[in-house]
Amino acid sequence: MGQLVSDVSEILDYKDEKKQAKSARQEILKQMAADDAEKTNLVKKVLATQRAKYGASGVSSRGLSQGAVLARLKSETEQPYTEKRNANLKKLKSTRAKKPNLLKTILSRFDDLVG
């Protein structure tokens, strides 16, 4: 009877761990989406500042490659977010519930059950 209670409680604990892991994954994904939106807004702000600075100094954008400017600004602002994203991906991989192996527990107690 004690083994049955132990197995049932192990299954219930697994279900709780699975729910917690799912909610942790959802939270990490929300954080990653927020970071991505923040990065995009930062690039837009820096680009607008750059354009205003060039415009104020009398430089026209005709001679500048907007793609090159945007690529440089994106690469400058992207590094901290890339590091954050990699850390969040590691967290995602580590948030898994450990599945109980009931067959292994029964076999380990087989002699007690039969004997």
Sequence and secondary structure as in RCSB ss.txt:
>XXXX:A:sequence
MGQLVSDVSEILDYKDEKKQAKSARQEILKQMAADDAEKTNLVKKVLATQRAKYGASGVSSRGLSQGAVLARLKS
ETEQPYTEKRNANLKKLKSTRAKKPNLLKTILSRFDDLVG
>XXXX:A:secstr
 HHHHHHHHHHHHHHHHHHHHHHHHHHHHHHHHHHHHHHHHHHHHHHHHHHHHHHHTT  TTSS HHHHHHHHHH
HHHHHHHHHHHHHHHHHHH       HHHHHHHTHHHHH 
